[in-house]
Amino acid sequence: KNQTFDTSPPLFHRQQERMAFLFQCQSGQTGHPGTSTGRAQAEHKVVEESEFEHRFTASMKLKDQKFDFVVVGSGSAGCACARRLAESPSRPSVLLLEAGGEAQNASTVRTHNHMLRLWRSEVDWHYRTTPQPQLTNADNAGGRVMDLERGKTLGGSSCLNYGMWVRGAAQDFDRWATQFGCGSDWSYEAVLPNFKRLEGLARTPLLEGGDAPDPKYRGFDGPVAAWVPPPMAEVQDFIQACGANGIPTTSDYNGAQMEGAAPTQFSVLSAGGRANSFNAFVEPLIRQGLPNLTVASEAFVTRVVLEGQRASGVELELPDGESVQVWAGKEVILSAGAIASPQLLMLSSIGPKAHLEEFGIPVVSDLPGVGSNLQDHPVAGLSVFAPPEALEKLAAHMDSTGLNGVAFTKSNKDKERDQRNGVDSGPDIELVLLSRLDPLGWPVKAMEHEFQGKYPQLHTNSWLQPARNVIHSGAQFLVSSVVEAKVKGLIGLMAVMNHPGKKSAGSVRLRSGDVRDHPLIDDALCRDEEDVDCLFEAIKLVREILLSPSMKKWVGAVEIDGLANSAEELAAASDKALRDHVLRTATTTWHYSCTARMGDPSDPNVVCDPQLRVKGVKGLRVADASIMPFVVSGNTNAGSMMIGDKCGELVLRDHGLEDVGVKSGSKRSAAGA
């Protein structure tokens, strides 16, 4: 448990170090990063050294400085929170800390289409799960280990995610407020102004021929554009196929009607390019010269400093290895994400008493819920290759990650579960159409599959098994125009299960008392048999849509390992074969959440009260996806940004500070700013 192996990467890797590490993995000389050793090394370098900025690098100037608010983590929630606090006309001093560097403006980061090149690179934390015995295949009889990519740069995971802008269902937030004891601040009506404040939509239809976005539900003056790519033939055919299978069309799944099929909305800046949270929320304030906002990169926070039962600041490690303390006059806000936030809480004496005592950590606040209740959305899918005559229609778009169409629907199994529990939980199945892929990024992922077959240590978790069948070998693969053309023609349809069951709740636990040792992450995907039932039902729907008349023109070759080698075989695949396919290929959607959940403070498993204050410790809040009582019914980036903005609102209100998001004399602005 306490074994360590220091493979933590410097900011820039020499090629020979990378190759030596890969050789060790291939020959079985070392444990895989993030599993037995607990530390990770970048497997490839993506961002050129010249593209890393050094405007905010932490230095000894921070030592013993005091700020009103210290925000730990510059990801989706942290940047939104820092913005709301720093914009206050009361001008409280705000320090935003980031452990990673400054790659937020690198060309590979600013372009959605290059996303996959960033995974397992120097801007990724390289978290990995413990073996998952419920998810097995021929290569991993003892259970699959999944990569859990997390951003290590200003902007956090908003720099390397798929960029889909999905809020979740209105029912999610109303259930947070009532069923889970979070109160009126978290109802859909209450969080809607926070969502709208983030958005800067154009007032044009999101669906060709549809209505313009409704100002009752959408925002038009914020920094995130929620952009839809130009009409694509395969997306229009997907929407038509959904209609033929009982799924209506919706003009805006973030508006009045979530259920239905539509083109995907992506988080981009108004000027184009990925809307990572730093560039969306913080960079504009820096350019304004706001004097009360300080940003520090390469500032690795090791613990929250407690004085009795109060958080008084944080201890952090500078790039040169020096350790300093920074003080918070009012509050410390943890926004390090659903993996790192509970880890920092536990290393700071806040968490399950028995677990902390295993590592000799004194207990200040015994909170069993810290690191518990980890939730994620499992995904499985089917993929085909478009025929040659369709390839010319599949040119990639630089502001799209390839997930160009989406549909939300309700499975029969989830309807039964809702009826049994007496709730209305909204759509549980999210279907995502994959097309127009990055011609470099996807062959690289496919090559990793080939390595997986030969070297299990080089494990990868993508469900795109057909990619194995188009690999020639190593370096030849990367320059093979034949392979590139085939990958460009890959059409996938993924099914995401958005309502994980209680038995699929995992955990984040300490590996050691050293903050640099990645925690033990049990993702628990599909451990609840009802989740498998829902995904199985969804996969059958995926098959029907792919083989529907409007989609048939996109189905050329079918090469799905262990399931089908032709459209005819796919149509005839048995229920057992489809269910086995789910368990063999289901993987994470990187929507980790709920590990420091908020709710009724009297609940012993609740970590934060509805104001996001950590129970038993004054001056400390958590603001990221870890506070979700249950994971929202969709992608978590928009929800995390909303949580950051909401936290800023709650903090300013509690301290009696002015808030630009609230009109004078009213609780909230009528425009929802």
C-alpha positions in Angstrom: 0.0 0.0 0.0 2.8 2.4 0.9 5.1 1.4 -1.9 6.2 4.3 -4.1 8.0 4.7 -7.4 8.9 8.2 -8.5 8.1 8.5 -12.2 6.4 11.9 -11.8 7.2 13.8 -15.0 9.1 17.1 -15.3 7.4 19.7 -17.4 9.3 18.6 -20.5 10.4 15.1 -21.3 13.4 14.1 -23.2 12.6 11.6 -25.9 15.1 9.0 -24.6 13.4 9.1 -21.2 10.1 8.3 -22.8 11.5 5.5 -24.9 13.3 4.0 -21.9 10.1 4.0 -19.9 8.1 2.3 -22.7 10.8 -0.3 -23.0 10.5 -1.1 -19.3 6.8 -1.4 -19.7 7.1 -3.7 -22.7 9.6 -6.0 -21.0 7.7 -6.1 -17.7 10.5 -4.3 -15.8 8.2 -1.9 -14.0 4.6 -1.6 -12.9 2.2 0.4 -15.1 1.9 4.0 -14.1 -1.0 4.7 -11.8 -1.5 1.1 -10.7 1.1 -0.6 -8.6 3.4 2.5 -8.4 0.8 5.2 -8.0 2.7 7.7 -10.0 2.7 8.4 -13.7 5.0 9.5 -16.5 3.9 11.2 -19.7 4.1 8.6 -22.5 4.4 11.3 -25.2 5.1 15.0 -25.5 2.5 17.0 -27.4 2.9 20.6 -26.5 6.0 22.2 -27.9 8.2 23.9 -25.3 7.7 27.2 -27.0 4.0 27.0 -26.6 4.1 26.7 -22.8 3.7 30.1 -21.3 5.3 31.3 -18.1 3.3 34.3 -17.2 2.1 33.1 -13.8 4.8 30.6 -12.6 4.7 30.4 -8.8 7.7 31.8 -7.0 8.9 32.6 -3.5 6.9 35.8 -3.7 3.9 33.8 -2.7 5.5 32.8 0.7 3.3 33.9 3.6 1.2 36.1 1.4 -2.4 36.6 2.5 -5.5 36.7 0.3 -9.2 36.9 1.1 -9.9 33.7 -0.9 -7.6 30.9 -2.1 -9.0 28.8 -4.9 -7.2 25.5 -5.4 -7.5 24.2 -9.0 -8.0 26.1 -12.2 -10.3 23.7 -14.0 -13.9 24.1 -15.1 -15.3 25.0 -11.6 -12.2 26.8 -10.1 -11.9 29.3 -12.9 -15.7 30.1 -12.9 -15.5 30.5 -9.1 -12.5 32.8 -9.2 -14.1 34.9 -11.8 -17.3 35.4 -9.8 -15.3 36.3 -6.7 -12.8 38.6 -8.4 -15.5 40.5 -10.4 -17.1 41.6 -7.1 -17.2 45.4 -6.9 -16.0 44.9 -3.3 -12.7 43.7 -4.8 -11.8 40.9 -2.5 -8.3 39.5 -3.1 -8.4 36.1 -4.9 -5.5 33.7 -5.5 -6.1 31.0 -8.1 -3.6 28.1 -7.9 -2.8 25.5 -10.5 -0.5 22.5 -10.2 0.1 22.2 -13.9 1.8 24.6 -16.4 0.4 27.0 -18.9 -0.6 25.1 -22.0 -4.0 26.6 -22.3 -3.1 28.5 -25.5 -1.1 25.8 -27.2 -2.4 24.9 -30.7 -3.3 21.3 -29.8 -5.2 22.6 -26.8 -7.1 25.4 -28.5 -8.4 23.0 -31.2 -11.1 20.5 -30.2 -10.2 18.2 -33.1 -6.7 17.5 -31.6 -8.0 16.4 -28.2 -6.9 12.7 -28.3 -3.3 13.8 -28.8 -3.3 15.3 -25.3 -4.2 12.1 -23.5 -1.3 10.5 -21.6 0.8 13.6 -22.5 2.5 16.1 -20.3 -0.8 18.0 -19.7 -2.6 14.9 -18.3 -2.4 13.6 -14.8 -2.6 10.0 -15.9 -4.9 8.7 -13.2 -5.9 5.0 -13.6 -8.5 2.8 -11.9 -7.9 -0.2 -9.9 -8.7 -3.5 -11.8 -12.4 -3.7 -12.5 -13.4 -7.5 -12.3 -16.9 -6.8 -13.6 -15.3 -5.5 -16.9 -13.2 -8.2 -18.5 -12.0 -9.3 -21.9 -9.5 -11.8 -23.3 -6.5 -9.6 -22.5 -7.5 -8.8 -18.9 -9.2 -11.8 -17.3 -8.6 -10.3 -13.8 -10.5 -7.1 -14.7 -9.7 -4.1 -16.9 -7.8 -1.0 -15.7 -9.0 2.2 -17.3 -7.2 5.4 -18.0 -8.8 8.4 -16.3 -7.5 11.5 -18.2 -7.5 14.7 -16.2 -6.1 18.1 -17.3 -2.8 19.3 -15.8 -2.6 22.9 -17.0 -4.4 26.2 -16.5 -8.0 25.3 -17.6 -7.8 21.8 -16.2 -9.8 19.1 -17.9 -11.7 21.7 -20.0 -8.5 21.7 -22.0 -8.7 18.0 -23.1 -12.3 16.9 -22.8 -14.7 16.3 -25.7 -16.1 19.8 -25.3 -19.8 18.8 -25.4 -22.0 21.4 -23.8 -24.7 19.5 -21.9 -26.2 20.9 -18.7 -28.1 17.8 -17.5 -31.8 17.3 -17.0 -33.9 19.9 -15.1 -35.1 17.0 -12.9 -31.5 16.5 -11.7 -31.3 19.8 -9.9 -34.9 19.7 -8.6 -34.0 16.3 -7.1 -30.8 17.7 -5.6 -32.9 20.4 -3.9 -35.6 18.2 -2.5 -34.8 14.5 -2.4 -31.2 15.0 -1.5 -31.5 17.9 0.9 -29.6 20.6 -1.0 -32.2 23.2 -0.6 -33.7 26.0 -2.7 -30.3 27.3 -4.0 -29.9 24.1 -6.1 -33.3 23.7 -7.8 -33.4 24.0 -11.5 -35.0 27.5 -11.2 -32.1 28.6 -8.9 -29.2 27.2 -11.0 -30.6 28.3 -14.3 -29.3 31.9 -13.9 -25.8 30.5 -13.2 -25.9 28.4 -16.4 -27.2 31.4 -18.4 -24.4 33.6 -17.0 -21.8 31.3 -18.5 -23.3 31.2 -22.0 -22.8 33.5 -25.0 -25.0 32.0 -27.7 -25.7 33.5 -31.0 -29.4 34.2 -31.5 -29.7 31.9 -34.4 -31.2 28.4 -34.5 -29.1 25.5 -33.1 -31.0 23.1 -35.4 -31.4 23.8 -39.1 -35.0 24.9 -39.6 -35.6 25.0 -35.8 -36.4 27.9 -33.4 -33.8 30.3 -32.1 -32.6 29.7 -28.6 -35.2 30.6 -26.0 -33.9 33.5 -23.7 -36.0 31.9 -20.9 -33.4 29.1 -20.8 -30.3 30.3 -22.6 -27.7 33.0 -22.0 -26.3 35.4 -24.7 -23.7 37.6 -22.9 -21.4 35.1 -21.3 -18.0 33.8 -22.5 -19.0 30.2 -23.7 -20.6 30.2 -27.1 -22.2 26.7 -27.1 -21.6 26.4 -30.8 -23.1 23.9 -33.3 -21.0 22.9 -36.4 -22.4 23.5 -39.9 -25.0 20.9 -41.0 -23.5 17.5 -41.6 -25.2 14.9 -43.8 -24.5 12.0 -41.4 -25.9 14.0 -38.5 -29.1 14.8 -40.4 -29.4 11.1 -41.3 -28.8 10.1 -37.6 -31.6 12.5 -36.5 -33.9 10.9 -39.0 -33.0 7.4 -37.9 -33.7 8.4 -34.3 -37.2 9.6 -35.3 -37.8 6.2 -37.0 -36.9 4.6 -33.7 -39.2 6.6 -31.5 -36.8 9.5 -30.5 -38.2 12.9 -31.4 -36.1 15.8 -32.6 -35.3 18.7 -30.2 -34.2 22.1 -31.3 -32.3 22.6 -28.0 -31.5 19.9 -25.5 -30.3 22.5 -23.1 -33.5 24.4 -23.4 -37.2 23.5 -22.8 -36.9 19.9 -24.1 -33.9 17.7 -23.3 -35.3 14.5 -24.7 -34.7 14.1 -28.4 -32.0 14.1 -31.1 -30.0 17.1 -32.3 -26.6 18.3 -33.5 -24.1 18.5 -30.6 -23.4 21.8 -29.0 -19.7 22.4 -28.3 -18.1 24.8 -25.8 -16.2 27.3 -27.9 -15.1 30.9 -27.5 -16.9 33.6 -29.5 -13.8 34.1 -31.6 -13.6 30.3 -32.2 -11.5 27.6 -30.6 -12.0 25.5 -27.4 -13.5 27.4 -24.6 -11.2 26.1 -21.8 -12.2 27.6 -18.5 -9.1 29.7 -18.0 -9.5 31.5 -21.4 -13.2 31.8 -20.9 -13.4 33.1 -17.4 -10.0 34.3 -16.1 -8.0 35.6 -19.1 -10.5 38.4 -19.8 -10.0 39.6 -16.2 -6.2 39.4 -16.5 -6.4 41.5 -19.7 -8.5 44.1 -17.8 -5.7 44.4 -15.3 -8.0 43.5 -12.4 -5.7 44.1 -9.4 -7.3 41.8 -6.9 -6.8 38.6 -8.9 -3.6 36.6 -8.7 -2.9 33.4 -10.7 0.0 31.0 -9.9 0.8 28.0 -12.1 3.1 25.1 -11.2 1.9 25.6 -7.6 1.4 22.0 -6.3 -0.9 22.2 -3.2 0.1 19.5 -0.7 -2.4 20.2 2.0 -4.9 22.6 3.5 -3.4 24.3 6.6 -5.8 23.9 9.6 -5.6 25.9 12.8 -7.8 24.0 15.1 -11.1 23.5 13.3 -10.5 26.3 10.8 -8.8 26.3 7.4 -6.3 29.2 7.4 -4.5 28.6 4.2 -2.7 26.0 2.0 0.8 24.6 1.8 2.2 24.3 -1.7 5.3 23.2 -3.5 7.0 25.6 -5.9 8.6 24.5 -9.2 12.0 24.5 -7.5 10.8 22.1 -4.8 10.6 24.7 -2.1 7.5 24.4 0.2 5.7 27.6 1.2 2.4 28.5 2.9 -0.2 30.9 1.6 -2.9 32.3 3.9 -6.6 32.8 3.4 -8.2 35.6 5.4 -11.7 34.4 4.6 -11.8 31.0 2.9 -10.1 28.2 1.1 -12.0 26.7 -1.8 -11.0 23.3 -3.2 -11.7 23.0 -6.9 -9.2 20.2 -7.7 -11.8 17.8 -9.1 -13.6 14.6 -7.9 -10.3 12.7 -7.6 -7.9 15.3 -6.2 -10.3 17.2 -3.9 -11.1 14.2 -1.7 -7.4 13.2 -1.7 -6.4 16.7 -0.5 -9.2 16.6 2.1 -8.0 13.3 3.5 -4.3 14.4 3.5 -5.5 17.4 5.4 -7.1 15.4 8.3 -10.6 15.4 6.9 -12.2 12.1 6.0 -13.0 8.6 7.2 -11.4 8.2 10.6 -10.3 4.6 10.2 -8.9 5.2 6.8 -6.8 8.2 7.8 -5.5 6.4 10.8 -4.1 3.7 8.5 -1.5 6.3 7.4 -1.0 8.0 10.7 -2.9 11.1 9.7 -4.5 12.8 12.7 -8.3 13.3 12.3 -9.7 16.8 12.6 -13.1 16.0 11.0 -14.4 12.5 10.7 -16.3 12.5 7.5 -17.0 9.0 6.1 -18.3 10.4 2.8 -15.0 11.9 1.7 -13.9 9.8 -1.3 -17.0 7.7 -1.2 -19.9 7.6 -3.7 -17.7 8.0 -6.8 -20.0 8.1 -9.8 -19.3 8.0 -13.5 -21.2 7.3 -16.7 -20.4 4.0 -18.5 -20.4 4.0 -22.2 -20.4 1.2 -24.9 -20.9 1.5 -28.6 -20.8 0.0 -32.1 -18.8 1.3 -35.0 -18.7 0.7 -38.7 -16.6 2.1 -41.6 -18.2 4.3 -44.3 -17.9 3.0 -47.9 -15.3 4.8 -50.1 -17.9 6.9 -51.9 -18.9 8.5 -48.6 -15.4 9.5 -47.4 -15.3 12.8 -49.3 -18.3 13.9 -47.2 -16.5 13.3 -43.9 -14.0 16.1 -43.8 -13.0 16.8 -40.1 -14.0 20.1 -38.5 -11.3 21.7 -36.3 -13.8 22.9 -33.6 -15.5 19.5 -33.3 -14.1 16.5 -31.4 -16.0 14.2 -33.8 -19.1 13.8 -31.5 -21.3 15.6 -33.9 -24.8 14.3 -33.1 -26.5 13.5 -29.8 -29.9 12.1 -28.6 -31.4 11.8 -25.2 -34.0 9.1 -24.4 -35.4 7.0 -21.6 -34.8 3.2 -21.4 -37.6 0.9 -20.4 -35.4 -0.3 -17.6 -35.0 3.2 -16.1 -38.7 3.8 -16.4 -39.2 0.7 -14.2 -36.6 2.0 -11.8 -38.3 5.4 -11.6 -41.6 3.8 -11.0 -40.2 1.6 -8.2 -38.5 4.6 -6.5 -41.3 7.1 -7.1 -39.3 9.7 -9.0 -39.0 11.3 -12.4 -35.3 11.3 -13.3 -35.5 12.3 -16.9 -33.6 10.7 -19.8 -31.0 8.1 -18.8 -29.6 7.2 -22.3 -27.4 9.6 -24.2 -26.6 8.4 -27.8 -23.6 10.1 -29.4 -22.8 9.9 -33.1 -19.0 9.8 -33.8 -17.7 10.9 -37.2 -15.1 13.1 -38.9 -12.3 12.1 -36.7 -8.9 13.6 -36.3 -6.8 11.6 -38.9 -3.8 11.6 -36.6 -5.2 11.4 -33.1 -7.4 8.3 -33.8 -4.7 6.2 -35.5 -2.5 6.9 -32.5 -5.2 5.5 -30.2 -5.7 2.6 -32.5 -2.0 1.8 -32.3 -2.3 1.7 -28.5 -4.8 -1.1 -29.0 -2.3 -3.0 -31.0 0.3 -2.6 -28.3 -2.3 -3.7 -25.7 -2.6 -7.1 -27.4 1.2 -7.6 -27.2 2.0 -5.8 -24.0 -0.9 -5.7 -21.4 0.9 -3.1 -19.4 0.2 -0.6 -22.2 -3.4 -0.9 -21.5 -6.0 1.4 -23.0 -9.7 1.7 -22.5 -11.3 2.9 -25.7 -14.3 0.9 -26.9 -13.2 1.3 -30.5 -12.1 -2.4 -30.9 -12.4 -2.3 -34.8 -9.4 0.0 -34.9 -7.2 -3.1 -34.1 -8.1 -4.6 -37.4 -6.7 -1.7 -39.4 -3.3 -1.7 -37.8 -0.3 -2.8 -39.9 2.5 -2.2 -37.3 4.2 0.5 -35.2 5.8 3.3 -37.2 4.3 2.0 -40.5 0.9 2.6 -39.1 1.4 6.3 -38.6 2.4 6.9 -42.2 -0.1 4.5 -43.8 -2.5 6.5 -46.1 -4.7 3.4 -46.3 -5.1 3.2 -42.6 -5.6 7.0 -42.3 -8.4 6.9 -44.9 -10.1 4.0 -43.1 -10.0 5.8 -39.7 -11.4 8.9 -41.3 -14.3 6.9 -42.4 -15.1 5.4 -39.0 -18.7 6.0 -37.9 -19.5 5.2 -34.3 -22.6 5.3 -32.2 -22.1 5.3 -28.5 -24.6 4.8 -25.8 -23.9 6.5 -22.4 -25.8 5.3 -19.4 -26.5 8.5 -17.3 -28.2 7.1 -14.3 -25.7 4.7 -12.6 -27.2 2.5 -9.9 -26.3 2.5 -6.2 -24.1 -0.6 -6.5 -22.0 1.2 -9.1 -20.8 3.8 -6.6 -17.0 3.6 -6.4 -14.4 5.3 -4.2 -11.2 7.3 -4.0 -8.8 6.2 -1.3 -5.3 7.1 -0.3 -2.5 5.0 -1.6 -0.1 6.5 0.9 0.3 9.7 3.0 2.3 11.3 0.1 0.2 13.7 -2.0 2.3 12.8 -5.1 1.1 9.2 -5.0 -2.0 8.9 -7.0 -5.0 7.7 -5.0 -6.6 4.3 -5.4 -9.6 4.9 -7.7 -12.3 2.2 -7.9 -14.6 3.4 -10.6 -17.1 0.6 -10.1 -18.6 1.0 -13.6 -21.4 -1.4 -14.4 -21.1 -3.1 -11.0 -24.8 -2.7 -10.6 -26.5 -5.3 -12.8 -29.3 -2.9 -13.7 -26.7 -0.6 -15.3 -25.8 -3.5 -17.6 -29.4 -4.0 -18.3 -29.8 -0.4 -19.4 -26.7 -0.4 -21.5 -27.7 -3.7 -23.1 -31.1 -2.2 -24.0 -29.3 0.9 -25.4 -26.9 -1.1 -27.5 -29.9 -2.8 -29.2 -31.2 0.6 -29.9 -27.8 1.7 -31.3 -27.9 -1.3 -33.7 -31.4 -0.4 -34.9 -30.4 3.2 -35.6 -27.2 2.2 -37.4 -29.1 -0.2 -39.6 -32.0 2.1 -40.2 -32.7 3.1 -43.9 -31.4 6.7 -43.5 -28.1 5.5 -41.9 -27.4 2.5 -44.3 -25.5 4.7 -46.7 -22.9 5.2 -44.0 -22.5 1.5 -43.3 -19.7 -0.1 -45.4 -17.4 -2.5 -43.7 -18.3 -3.8 -40.3 -15.4 -5.1 -38.1 -16.5 -5.4 -34.5 -14.3 -7.7 -32.6 -16.1 -10.7 -31.1 -19.5 -9.5 -32.5 -19.8 -9.1 -36.2 -17.8 -8.9 -39.5 -20.7 -7.6 -41.7 -23.9 -5.7 -41.4 -25.8 -9.0 -41.8 -24.0 -10.5 -38.8 -24.6 -7.3 -36.8 -28.3 -7.5 -37.5 -28.3 -11.2 -36.5 -26.2 -10.9 -33.3 -27.8 -12.6 -30.4 -28.8 -10.9 -27.1 -26.0 -12.8 -25.3 -23.5 -11.6 -27.9 -24.6 -8.0 -27.4 -24.6 -8.2 -23.6 -21.1 -9.7 -23.7 -20.0 -6.9 -26.0 -21.2 -4.4 -23.4 -19.2 -6.0 -20.6 -16.2 -6.4 -22.8 -16.1 -2.8 -24.1 -17.9 -0.6 -21.6 -15.6 2.1 -20.3 -15.5 5.5 -18.6 -16.8 8.8 -20.0 -14.5 10.7 -17.6 -17.5 12.1 -15.7 -16.1 11.5 -12.2 -18.2 13.1 -9.5 -19.9 12.9 -6.1 -16.8 12.1 -3.9 -17.5 15.0 -1.5 -21.2 15.3 -1.9 -23.4 18.1 -0.5 -26.7 17.6 1.2 -28.4 17.7 4.5 -25.7 18.2 7.1 -27.4 15.7 9.4 -26.7 12.9 6.9 -23.4 11.3 8.1 -22.4 10.5 4.5 -22.7 14.2 3.4 -19.4 16.1 3.2 -20.6 19.6 2.4 -23.7 21.5 3.4 -25.8 23.2 0.7 -23.5 26.3 0.9 -20.6 23.9 0.0 -19.0 24.4 3.4 -17.1 21.3 4.6 -18.7 19.9 7.7 -16.7 20.3 10.9 -14.2 22.8 9.4 -14.7 26.6 9.1 -13.4 28.6 6.2 -13.3 25.6 3.8 -15.5 24.8 0.9 -15.5 22.4 -2.1 -16.6 23.6 -5.5 -16.3 21.0 -8.3 -18.1 17.9 -9.6 -17.3 16.1 -6.3 -20.1 18.0 -4.5 -22.8 16.6 -6.8 -25.3 14.4 -4.8 -25.6 12.2 -7.9 -24.0 12.7 -11.3 -26.1 14.9 -13.7 -27.8 13.3 -16.7 -25.2 14.3 -19.2 -21.6 15.5 -19.6 -20.3 17.2 -16.5 -18.2 20.2 -17.9 -21.1 22.7 -18.0 -22.4 21.5 -14.6 -19.0 21.9 -13.1 -18.7 25.5 -14.4 -22.2 26.2 -13.0 -21.1 24.8 -9.6 -18.0 27.1 -9.6 -20.2 30.1 -10.4 -22.8 29.1 -7.8 -20.1 28.8 -5.2 -18.9 32.3 -5.9 -22.4 33.5 -5.5 -22.8 31.7 -2.2 -19.5 32.9 -0.8 -20.1 36.6 -1.7 -23.6 36.4 -0.2 -22.3 34.8 3.1 -19.6 37.5 3.5 -21.9 40.4 2.6 -19.8 41.3 -0.5 -21.2 42.9 -3.7 -22.0 40.6 -6.6 -22.2 41.6 -10.2 -24.5 38.7 -10.8 -27.2 40.0 -8.5 -29.1 43.2 -8.9 -29.2 45.6 -6.0 -32.1 44.9 -3.8 -32.9 41.5 -5.3 -31.7 38.0 -4.7 -30.8 37.4 -8.4 -30.9 39.5 -11.5 -34.0 39.1 -13.6 -31.9 38.4 -16.7 -30.2 35.6 -14.8 -26.8 37.2 -15.1 
